[in-house]
Amino acid sequence: MTSFLNNINLMEEILKNRILRIAMPVGASLLALLFLFAFLIYIVPGIQELEAGRGTKLVSNPELTADPGYKKQISSLSKDIQRLSKKYASYTSGQSYVVINTTDNRFYLYRNKKLIREGFCSSGSSASSSGTSAGFIGGTAGGGGSPGSTD
């Protein structure tokens, strides 16, 4: 009877060793896949953001600022900025409106000229597009429901 119990204990040990030999590589593989997934989804974009955060350092060169051609170009750029700012102000009301970027399939919802929401959208194919880049939802710019509502 004791040899039978010893055989059962020995078989249990062999079975445990086989299970461990199978479970350890499977667990390590799953852990490696999880790490790879986390690396691709979270770490790589984070590294890309670190590089983008540095930006360009602006330097004022006294020799350049004294150049008449430079001054003329800065004056021209300032006038362009003022002209475009006025044009932008005439296109955008103080109410809510939606800007749809059909290239990136993104929408931007503005209220009082401040971005309040952005996200992905489906703008359809360019073959069925009417050629306009602004959209109205529910009768009002920004989609509030009934036409004339001030939500």
C-alpha positions, 0 to 999 in steps of 0.5 A: 500500500505504501508503494502505491501511495509513493507512486501516486506522490511521484506521479503528482510531482511529475505532473506538477513539473510538466505543468510548470514546464508548460506554464512558465514559457506560456506565462513569459510569452504572455507577459512579453506580448503585454509589454510589447503592446504597452510599448507600442500603444503608450511608450512610443507615442510618449517618446514622440511627444517628448521630442515635439515638446522641445520646439524651436528656440527664438533668437533675436539677432541685432544684425538681422533686425537692423537690416531694412529688408528684414524690417520690410518683411516683418512689416508685410507679415504684420499687415498680413496678420492684421488682414487675416485676423479681420477676415477671420473675425468676419467669418466667425460669429460669436455663436456656436459653429462647427469646422469640419476637416474633411482631410483628417476627418476631424471636427472642431466645435467653437462657441464664442470663438473658443474651441469647446470640443473636437473629435473624429467624424465621418465626412464621407468620400470626396466624390459625394461631397458638395464641396463645402467645408462647413456643416450645420446640424439640426438647423443651427451651426453647432447642432443645437436642435431647433433653428434659432435656438441659442444653446 
